[in-house]
Amino acid sequence: MKIAIWILIFAFSASGILHLVNPEAFLWLMPPWLPEPLALIYISGIFELVCAAGLLFKQRWAGWLSALVLLAIWPANIWYAFSVLESENIGLIITAWLRLPLQVPLIYYSVKFAQSKIST
């Protein structure tokens, strides 16, 4: 579980920083039905950094928040995976579809972290 939590910390840290430093790079990933996409990118970046910090400092709430953040972004990832199906870029399609099942173990370990005695 320690490795999984460090993966979560790294992923949330990197993604959160990228969301705040270059939010425009994420606009094309946003479903068109979401309001204020740029604001949502900033908000998700902040939440990702809060999750990373909470996990790093072994705060139980961070596991629950991490699972919720991952669940919240899952619909957008599903939309994105379907939206790239017509692309000629096979690598883009494969990457988009691989992200979906990879969220399952991340959510699982987030919940396990929240339920644990926090011995990472």
N, C-alpha and C positions, 0 to 999 in steps of 0.2 A: 504494500500500500504506500510505502514511503516514496517509491519511484513514481507512482501514479500522481501523488500529491505534488511532487516537484515538477512533473510534466504540466499539471494544471497551473501551478504558480508561474512557470515560464510562459505557457501559452497565454494566460490572462495578462501577464505583464507586457509581453510583446504586442499582443493584439490591442490592449488598452492604449499603449503609447502610440502605436500606429494610428489608431482611431482619432487621437487628439492632435497628433502632429500633422497628419495628412488626411483629414476626413473626406475630402473630395475623391480620394482613391477608392472609397467604399460606396459611393453613390450609385454606381452601376450595378451593385449587388442588391440594392434595396427594391423590394416589390413596389410597383407603382401605386398600389392601394394604401400604402402607409402615409399618414400625414407627416409633414415636416421631416423629411428624411435626414437632412443635415443635423438637425437637433437630436434625432434618435441615434445617429452615429456618435455624437459627442456623449450623450447619456450612456450608451452602451460602453464606450471607452472608459468612462468614469466608473461604472459598475464593475467592469473587468479589473481595473486597478484596485478597487476596494476589495474585490474577491481575492486577488493575488496577495494583497497586504494581510488580509484576515487569515488566509491559509498559511502564509509565512509565519505569522505570529500565533498560530495555532488557536485561533478563535473558532469555537464550535459553530457559531452563526454563519461563518464564511462557507462552510460546507453546504448549508441550506441555501444561502444566497447564490453560490456557484451553480447549484442544481437548477435554481429558478432562472438564472441568467441563461444557462444553456438551453433550458426549455423555451425561454422567451425568444431566442434567436433561431430555434429549430424551424419554425414555419417559414422564415425568410430563406433559410438554407434549402428547404424543400422547394420553395418557389424558384430559387436560383437554379437548382439542379434540373428542374423541368424546363426552365427558360433557355438553358444552353444546349438542349438536345438537338436543335437544328443547326448548331454551330459545326463548322468543318474542323474545328480544333479538337481532336480526340483527347488530347491531354487535359484540356479544360473540362470536357465532359466527364472523364474518369475522375478527376480531382473533385469536381462538384458532387458526384455520386458517392465517392469514398468518404467525404466529410459526414454524410448522414449517419452511417452506422458507427462511425468513430465517436459520435456524441454519446452513444449509449454507455460505453464504459466510463466516459468522463462524468456523466451524470451519476452513474453507479458509485464511483469512487468519491464523488462529492458528498453523496448521501452517507456512505460508509464513514467518511471523515466526520460528518456532523454527529453520527451515532457513536463514534468511538470515544475512548478516553483520551484521545489526542496524544498519541505516542509517536508522532512523526519526527 
